[in-house]
Amino acid sequence: MIQTIFSLYKNYKPLSFFSIIAGVMAILGLVFFVPAVMALFQTGEIKVPSIIVSMLLFVCTLQSLFSGLILDNIIKTSKQTFEMRLIDCEHRLKLERDQ
C-alpha cells in the first residue's frame, strides 16, 4: 500500500519527490562533512573516508535534484501534448459536423 502511494507520488510530482530525497541526502552529507572539517581544523587530521562519503552524498543529491527536474519537465511536456491532441480532435469533430 505504501509502495503504491510512493509510486503514484513519484509519477505525478517527481520534482517534489526527488527534492525530498535530495534534501535527505544533503543533510546526511553534511552530517559526515561537518565533523571531518571540525577535526581538520582542531587536530589537523584529515578524515578521508568521511569526506569521500560526504562528497558522494552531495553528488547523489545533485543527481537526484536534476532527475526530478528532468522528469518534471517530461511530465509537463506530456500534459501539453495531450491537451494539444485533445484540442485537435475537438477541432476535427467540429469540422466534420459542419460538413
N, C-alpha and C positions, 0 to 999 in steps of 0.2 A: 504494500500500500504506500509506504513512504517512498519507495523507489519510483513508483509511478508519479507521485507528486513532484519529486525532484526532476524526473524526466520531462514532465509537462512544463515545469517552470523553466528548465534549461532550454526547451524548444521554443517557448513563447517569449521569454525575457532573457536572452543569452547575455546581454551586456551586464545586467544586474547580477545574474548568476555567477558569471566569471569574475566580476568585480569583487564579489564577496570572497570567492576563492583567492583572488589576488590579494585582497586585504589580509586574509588569514596568513597567507604565505609571507607577506611583507612583515607582519608582526613577528612571525616565527624567525624570519631573517634578522630582524632587529634584536630578538632575544639572544641569538647566537653572536651577533656582531658587537653589541654594546659591551658585554663582558670581555671580549677579546681586545677591544680598543682600550678599555679601562686597564686591563692587565699590561698592555703595551706601554701606556703612559706611567703606570705605577712602578712596574718592575722592569720594564724593557724587554719582557718576554713576549715573543710572538706566538700566538696560538693558531698555528696554521690550519689544523682540522676545523676549528670553529669558523675561521674566516672563509675557508672553502665551502663549508655548508651554508653559511650565510649568503655568499655570492651566488651559489647555485639556487638558493631560495629566491633571491632577487631576480635572477634570470627567469625562473619559473613564474614569478609574479608578472614580469613584463610579458611573457609569452601568454599567460592566461588573460591578461588585460587586452592584448591585441587580438587574441582569439575571440573574445567577447565582442570587440568592435567589429571584426570582420563578419562574424555570424549575425550580429545585429543588422549590419548593412545588407547582408544577403536576404534576411527576412523582410526588411523594408522594401527592397527591390522586388522580391517575390509578391508582396502585397500590392505594390504599384502595378506590376504586370497583370495580376489577377483583375484589378479594378479596370485597367485599360481593356482587357479582353472582354470583361463584362459590359463595358460601355459600347464596345464594338459590336457585340452580339445584340445588344438592345437596339443599336442603330440599324443593323441589318434587318431585324424583325420589323422595325418601323417602316423601312423601305419596302419590304415585301408586302406589308399590309396596304401601303399606299398604292401599289400597282394594281 
